């Protein structure tokens, strides 16, 4: 049965191609949503880019017909921009005009009351969904790119007898512990791993770190996703392996370490005082802390090394659009990225480039993302059966007993 789906602005920002995800149903965009996109398009960060992408998609559809009358989509559905006059009977007194969210509720009420087709408001905003429910409006979260963390394999398992494993149920780069030896399944065979592994003077402290370091040092694995709470060592071992591959082995020309900058108080980094390096330092403090320790271990001067240009520490915003061959890219705090943003990063990877996604899915700072809808989980899930990727969940904290206990209890 055909349905009406009215999209909130945050759905379009979350996924600029979301208008194509509703199959043969009607996709309706209230005019106030376009006004919000117009304001957001000037933002310098990811939000601004997504707003511009949505506007471009809508402009392409104008070539097929009038948006006010409805344009047929390849999926079989229809997209339409809806407008209302001020005299609509659904104008509820407490829905003040200055609040765009409230106007979206008015639009949805009008469509719901004037159409025989079931109507749903689609929003990533939990509070708007609660307000809609109080007005009798059916709502949905945008779930097209949602993955379930609870069903995601941790990337390894333990068995008493590896010969009895059902290979049909396994996937490439899955790690196995048979209580005597470690193995990696390459898609056809079990590859026995030497238990001695080291990178930049760093050795794994537990089984999960061993599996992660094996994946990080394997040149055939082009995408590694590491998930773990604070203190599990995911950033530390990744940087150690990156230095090993780029500096010691010279496998890559450059290491790029980037983090999404979740704006403080709505301000992007450009509004902060100081030089670029001064602005970046607070955001990148965890990266610098780990690097300083690694360079002390290697008895090297970090400041002198940084002048060589082999290692770049960047805001994620500033690497968008670059062609990135022969480089090792580390994206820290990847749980704060949308699936669309992760796709943008991975599709920029050039020949002989490796990408590592790191994050703690229980510490998400980006509005409208959760542990099941963020880009880190999305990428790990979609690449699970790819021979180019490996995914490991780190469980045991190694920073200190206090840090581990705090992460578990607080």
RAPE-V364353 format. One record per residue. N is the residue number from 1. RES is the residue in one small letter. OMEGA is omega as a letter, one per 30 degrees, with the letter a starting at -180 (* if undefined). BURIAL is # if it has 9 or more other ideal C-beta (glycine too) atoms within 8 Angstrom, else .. D_FIRST is the distance of its C-alpha to the first C-alpha in Angstrom with 1 decimal. Layout:
# RAPE-V364353
n=<N;N>
res=<RES;RES>
omega=<OMEGA;OMEGA>
burial=<BURIAL;BURIAL>
d_first=<D_FIRST;D_FIRST>
This chain:
# RAPE-V364353
n=<1;2;3;4;5;6;7;8;9;10;11;12;13;14;15;16;17;18;19;20;21;22;23;24;25;26;27;28;29;30;31;32;33;34;35;36;37;38;39;40;41;42;43;44;45;46;47;48;49;50;51;52;53;54;55;56;57;58;59;60;61;62;63;64;65;66;67;68;69;70;71;72;73;74;75;76;77;78;79;80;81;82;83;84;85;86;87;88;89;90;91;92;93;94;95;96;97;98;99;100;101;102;103;104;105;106;107;108;109;110;111;112;113;114;115;116;117;118;119;120;121;122;123;124;125;126;127;128;129;130;131;132;133;134;135;136;137;138;139;140;141;142;143;144;145;146;147;148;149;150;151;152;153;154;155;156;157;158;159;160;161;162;163;164;165;166;167;168;169;170;171;172;173;174;175;176;177;178;179;180;181;182;183;184;185;186;187;188;189;190;191;192;193;194;195;196;197;198;199;200;201;202;203;204;205;206;207;208;209;210;211;212;213;214;215;216;217;218;219;220;221;222;223;224;225;226;227;228;229;230;231;232;233;234;235;236;237;238;239;240;241;242;243;244;245;246;247;248;249;250;251;252;253;254;255;256;257;258;259;260;261;262;263;264;265;266;267;268;269;270;271;272;273;274;275;276;277;278;279;280;281;282;283;284;285;286;287;288;289;290;291;292;293;294;295;296;297;298;299;300;301;302;303;304;305;306;307;308;309;310;311;312;313;314;315;316;317;318;319;320;321;322;323;324;325;326;327;328;329;330;331;332;333;334;335;336;337;338;339;340;341;342;343;344;345;346;347;348;349;350;351;352;353;354;355;356;357;358;359;360;361;362;363;364;365;366;367;368;369;370;371;372;373;374;375;376;377;378;379;380;381;382;383;384;385;386;387;388;389;390;391;392;393;394;395;396;397;398;399;400;401;402;403;404;405;406;407;408;409;410>
res=<x;x;x;x;x;x;x;x;x;x;x;x;x;x;x;x;x;x;x;x;x;x;x;x;x;x;x;x;x;x;x;x;x;x;x;x;x;x;x;x;x;x;x;x;x;x;x;x;x;x;x;x;x;x;x;x;x;x;x;x;x;x;x;x;x;x;x;x;x;x;x;x;x;x;x;x;x;x;x;x;x;x;x;x;x;x;x;x;x;x;x;x;x;x;x;x;x;x;x;x;x;x;x;x;x;x;x;x;x;x;x;x;x;x;x;x;x;x;x;x;x;x;x;x;x;x;x;x;x;x;x;x;x;x;x;x;x;x;x;x;x;x;x;x;x;x;x;x;x;x;x;x;x;x;x;x;x;x;x;x;x;x;x;x;x;x;x;x;x;x;x;x;x;x;x;x;x;x;x;x;x;x;x;x;x;x;x;x;x;x;x;x;x;x;x;x;x;x;x;x;x;x;x;x;x;x;x;x;x;x;x;x;x;x;x;x;x;x;x;x;x;x;x;x;x;x;x;x;x;x;x;x;x;x;x;x;x;x;x;x;x;x;x;x;x;x;x;x;x;x;x;x;x;x;x;x;x;x;x;x;x;x;x;x;x;x;x;x;x;x;x;x;x;x;x;x;x;x;x;x;x;x;x;x;x;x;x;x;x;x;x;x;x;x;x;x;x;x;x;x;x;x;x;x;x;x;x;x;x;x;x;x;x;x;x;x;x;x;x;x;x;x;x;x;x;x;x;x;x;x;x;x;x;x;x;x;x;x;x;x;x;x;x;x;x;x;x;x;x;x;x;x;x;x;x;x;x;x;x;x;x;x;x;x;x;x;x;x;x;x;x;x;x;x;x;x;x;x;x;x;x;x;x;x;x;x;x;x;x;x;x;x;x;x;x;x;x;x;x;x;x;x;x;x;x;x;x;x;x;x>
omega=<a;a;l;l;l;a;l;a;a;l;a;l;l;l;a;l;a;a;a;a;a;l;a;a;l;l;a;l;l;l;l;l;l;l;l;l;l;l;a;a;a;l;a;a;a;a;l;l;l;l;l;l;l;a;l;l;l;l;l;a;l;l;a;a;a;l;a;a;a;a;l;l;a;l;a;l;a;l;a;l;a;l;a;l;a;a;a;a;a;a;a;a;a;l;a;a;a;l;a;l;a;l;l;l;l;l;a;l;a;l;a;a;a;a;l;a;l;a;a;l;a;a;l;a;a;a;l;l;l;l;l;a;a;l;l;a;l;a;l;l;l;a;a;a;a;l;a;a;a;a;a;l;a;l;a;l;a;l;l;a;a;a;a;l;l;a;a;a;a;l;a;l;l;a;a;l;l;l;l;a;l;l;l;l;a;a;l;a;l;a;l;a;l;a;l;l;a;l;l;l;a;l;l;a;l;a;a;l;l;l;a;a;l;l;a;a;a;a;a;l;a;l;l;l;a;l;l;l;l;l;l;l;a;l;a;a;l;l;l;l;l;l;l;a;a;a;a;a;a;l;a;a;a;l;l;l;a;l;l;a;l;a;l;l;l;a;l;a;a;a;a;a;l;l;l;a;l;l;a;a;l;a;a;a;l;l;a;l;l;a;l;l;l;l;l;l;a;a;a;l;a;a;l;l;a;l;a;l;l;a;l;l;a;l;a;a;a;l;l;l;a;l;a;l;l;a;l;a;l;l;l;a;a;l;l;l;l;l;l;l;l;l;l;a;a;l;l;a;l;a;l;l;l;a;l;l;a;l;l;a;l;l;a;a;a;l;l;l;l;a;a;a;a;a;l;l;l;a;a;a;a;a;a;a;a;l;l;a;l;a;a;l;l;a;a;l;a;a;l;l;l;a;l;l;l;l;a;a;a;*>
burial=<.;.;#;#;#;#;#;#;#;#;#;#;#;#;#;#;.;#;#;.;#;#;.;.;#;#;#;#;#;#;#;#;#;#;#;#;#;#;.;#;#;.;#;.;#;#;#;#;#;#;#;#;#;#;#;.;#;#;.;.;#;#;.;.;#;.;#;.;.;#;#;.;#;.;.;.;#;#;#;#;#;#;.;#;.;.;.;#;.;.;#;#;.;.;#;.;.;.;.;#;#;#;#;#;#;#;#;#;#;#;#;#;.;.;.;.;.;.;#;#;#;#;#;#;#;.;.;#;#;.;#;#;#;.;#;.;#;.;#;#;#;#;.;.;#;#;#;.;#;.;.;#;.;.;#;#;#;.;#;.;.;#;.;.;#;.;.;.;.;.;#;#;#;#;#;#;#;#;.;.;.;#;#;#;#;#;.;.;.;#;.;.;#;.;.;.;#;.;#;#;.;#;.;#;.;.;#;#;#;#;#;#;#;#;#;#;#;.;.;.;#;#;#;#;#;#;#;#;#;#;#;#;#;#;#;#;#;#;#;#;#;#;#;#;#;#;#;.;.;.;.;#;.;#;#;#;#;#;#;#;#;.;#;.;.;.;.;#;#;.;.;.;.;.;.;.;.;.;#;#;#;.;#;#;.;.;#;#;.;#;#;#;#;#;#;.;#;#;.;.;.;#;.;.;#;.;.;.;.;#;#;.;#;#;#;#;#;.;#;#;.;.;.;#;.;#;#;#;#;#;#;#;#;#;#;#;#;#;#;#;#;#;#;#;#;#;.;#;#;#;.;.;#;#;#;#;#;#;#;#;#;.;.;#;.;#;.;.;#;.;#;#;#;#;#;#;#;#;#;#;#;.;#;#;.;.;.;.;#;#;#;#;#;#;.;#;#;#;.;.;.;.;#;#;.;.;#;.;.;.>
d_first=<0.0;3.8;6.5;10.2;12.6;16.2;18.8;22.2;25.2;25.9;22.8;23.9;27.5;26.5;24.7;25.3;22.8;19.9;18.3;17.5;16.0;12.3;11.2;9.1;8.3;10.9;14.1;16.5;20.1;22.4;25.8;27.7;26.1;27.8;31.0;30.9;30.4;33.4;35.5;34.6;35.2;38.9;38.9;41.0;39.0;35.6;33.8;35.3;34.5;30.8;30.7;32.5;30.1;27.1;29.0;29.9;26.3;25.3;28.5;27.6;24.3;26.5;28.0;24.8;24.3;24.5;22.7;22.9;20.9;18.4;19.1;17.1;17.0;17.9;14.7;12.8;11.8;14.0;16.6;18.3;21.3;21.4;24.7;25.9;29.2;31.4;31.0;27.4;27.5;25.6;28.7;29.9;33.6;33.6;31.2;34.0;33.4;35.3;32.7;29.9;27.7;28.1;27.2;24.0;23.3;24.3;21.9;19.0;20.1;20.4;16.8;15.5;17.9;17.5;13.8;11.5;8.6;8.8;11.5;13.3;16.7;17.5;21.2;23.9;26.1;26.3;28.2;25.7;22.9;25.4;26.2;22.5;22.2;25.3;23.7;20.7;18.4;15.9;17.0;16.8;19.5;19.0;19.0;18.5;22.3;23.1;25.4;26.8;30.6;31.2;30.0;31.9;35.0;38.2;39.6;42.2;43.0;46.2;47.3;50.5;50.5;48.8;49.4;47.0;44.1;41.1;40.9;37.5;36.1;37.9;37.2;39.7;41.9;41.3;44.6;46.3;49.1;50.9;53.4;56.1;54.6;51.6;49.5;46.8;44.4;44.3;41.5;44.0;47.1;48.2;50.4;53.1;53.6;57.1;57.1;59.2;57.1;58.2;57.3;59.5;61.6;58.6;57.8;54.7;55.3;52.7;50.6;47.4;49.6;51.1;47.8;46.7;50.1;49.9;46.5;47.9;51.0;49.3;49.3;46.6;44.0;42.7;40.3;41.2;39.1;41.1;39.7;42.2;43.3;46.3;49.5;48.1;49.8;46.9;48.2;51.8;51.5;49.2;51.9;54.6;52.9;52.2;55.9;56.9;54.8;55.5;59.1;60.7;59.1;58.2;54.9;53.2;54.7;53.2;51.3;48.8;47.8;45.1;43.3;40.5;42.2;40.2;41.8;44.0;43.6;41.2;44.0;44.0;47.0;48.5;49.2;51.3;55.1;57.1;57.0;54.0;55.7;56.4;52.8;51.4;53.9;52.3;48.8;50.2;52.8;51.3;51.5;55.1;56.1;55.1;56.6;59.9;60.2;59.5;62.1;64.6;64.2;64.8;67.8;66.4;66.3;62.7;63.5;65.5;62.7;60.1;62.2;61.7;58.1;56.9;54.8;52.6;50.9;48.3;45.5;42.3;41.7;44.9;44.0;40.8;41.2;44.2;44.8;45.7;47.5;49.9;49.1;48.0;45.4;45.0;42.1;43.0;40.7;37.7;35.5;35.6;33.8;30.1;28.6;28.8;32.5;33.3;31.8;34.0;37.0;36.6;36.0;39.3;41.3;43.9;45.9;47.6;45.8;44.7;42.3;42.5;39.9;41.3;39.9;39.5;35.9;37.1;38.8;36.2;37.4;34.6;32.2;28.5;29.4;29.9;31.1;27.8;26.7;30.0;31.1;33.8;31.5;28.9;31.7;33.2;30.0;29.1;32.8;33.3;33.7;35.6;39.4;39.9;38.9;40.2;38.9;41.1;40.7;44.1;44.8;48.5;50.0;53.1;54.1;55.9;55.6;55.1;52.4;50.5;50.9;49.8;46.6;45.8;46.8;46.1>
